[in-house]
Amino acid sequence: MADLDPGEHTIDELRDELDDIDDRETLEELREAETDGEDRTGAKEAIDERLDAVDDEGDSDGDESESGEDEESDEEDDENEGSDESAGGGQDGDTVGIVDIRDHVQQNASDLIGRPLDGIVEIERTDDGWRALTEIIERRSVPDTQDILGRYALDLDDSGRIIGYRRLERYRRGDTKRDEEAPAGG
């Protein structure tokens, strides 16, 4: 483990590195290193996913630490994914659910666009896959109500890979007139 520093990798690169790690203890150390370092949500989620995969593969190292809280969390995730997959159209694992899309967008939007993700505004199923609307911080200001945000549409295929994106608009975070005008236009 000593050679892998999660902070030196993008989230996608980290995922590739994690695929080769089957030791639960090493993965937990990596998660702690990420938390103490850059503390990226996407990186921690990637490590958690690998931990879950290692647990599912029957890696029984540390069975005592796997009980309790982790099992409850896994059960909640399974319940949420089931409802999301039925909303997204697939339950056999052939297509991804809305939670998978959300996680993928959270993990990759910043790296793709080159600016920090502020939030995901909307995710919808399309004929060709998925579309996610995100808000990206294009310029930070003090106070933060003066931040300049960009609203981006990300197009994803059925498997959840981002296949395109575009900026739809830019606006100030504190611009409430935008929100008031939206219902009249729709």
N, C-alpha and C positions, 0 to 999 in steps of 0.2 A: 504494500500500500504506500510506503514511504515515497515512492517516486511520483505518484499521481496527486497533483494539486488541482482541485476543481476550479479554482479561480483562474487558472491559466488556459481554460478551454471555454469555447462557446457552449451553449447548452446542447446543441446537436453533436458537437465533438465529444462532450462529456458522456452523452448517451452511448456513443460508439465505444468509448473506453469502458463504460460500465458493463457492457455486454460480456466482457471477458472476466468479470469478477463474480465469483460464486460464493464468496465468504461473507456471511452476514456481519461479522465483526468488522471487517474491512469497510464494508458499505456504511456501517454506522459511524465509523471514524471519518469517512469522507463527508457524511452528512454534517457531522459536528464541525469539520474543517470549513465547509461551506457556510454554516451558520456563523462561525467565528470570523469568517473572511468577508466575502462579498454579500452573503446572505440573499442570494437570488432565489425567488420563489420557484421559478422554473427549474433551476438546478436541484433544489431540494426535492421537488416533485419527481424529477427524473431518478434521483437516488431512491426515493421512497418506492417508485414503481419497480425498480430493480430489486429492492428488498422484498417486495411482494412476489415478484417472479421467482426469486430464490426460494422463498417460503413455499410457493406453489410447486416448485420442482422437487420438493421433498427434502431439501437440505435441512437436516435435523440438528445442526449445531445451534445450541442455545435455545432448546425447546422451552425451557422455563421462562425465558424473557419474552417469548412470542405469545404467551397467553395473556388474557385479561384485556387491557386497553387496546392493543393492536387488533385483536380479533373483533372487538366491538366496532372499531373503525372500519375494518374490512367488510363487516356485515352491512354497515351503513352505506359504504361505497357500492356494494353489490346491489342494494335496494335502489339507490339513486340511479345507477347505471341501467338497471332494468327498466325503470320508468322512462328514462331518457331515450333508450334504444327503441322502445315502442313508439315514442313520439318521432324518432328519426327514421323508423322504417325497418330496422334490422335487429334480429335477436340472435342470429346464429353466428355472430362474429364476422360475417361477410362485409358488413358496413359498420361504420363507427357511429357512436351515439353523440348526442349534443354535449355531454360532459367531456368526451374525448376531444371534440372540436374546441371547446372552451380551453381545455388544458393546453392543446397544441398552439392555439393562438396566443395564449398568455406566455408560453415558453419561447415563441419564435418571432412575434411581431416586432419587438424591439430590435432584435438582431437584423431582421429583414429591412426595416425602414431606417434604422440607424438612430432612432430617438427613443426615449423612454415611453412605455405604454402607460397611459393614465387609466384606461378601463375599456371593457368591452360593453358596447351599447346594445348590440343586438346580434343574435345568431339565428339564421333561418335556413331551412332546407330548400334547395332549388332543384330544377330538373337535372342539372349537371353535377350536383354535389351539395355544397354548402356556401353560404356567404356570411361573413362576420363583419359587423361595423365596429370599429374601434376608435378611441380617442387617443391621440399621441401628443405628448408635450413637445411642441416645436420650439418654444422659447419660454424659459422660466423667468418669472418676475417676482418682485416683492412689492405689494402683497401678492399672494398666489392667485387672487381673483383677477389679476392682470396677465396671467399666463396666456400664451397663445397656443391654442390647441388645433390640431388638424384632425378631421374626421376621415378615416380611411376605410374603404371597402376591401376586404380580403376574400378572394375566391378560392375555394378548396374543392378538390375532387372528392369522389365518394369515399376514398380511403383516408381523407383528412389531410392530404398534402396541399400546401399552399401553391396554387398555380398562377396567381396573379394578384396584384393589388393596385389601387389608385386612390389619390387624395380627392375627396369630394368637396371639402370646404375647409376654411380656416376661420377661427373666431376667438374672441377673448372668453376665458372661463366665466367671467362674471356677466356676460352679455345675456340678460334675461329676456330681452325683446325677441331673440331667436326662438326661445321656447314658447313664448306667447303666440308667435306667428305660425308655428308649426301646425296646430289643428286647423286653422283657417285654410292653409294651403293643401291639406290632405283631405 
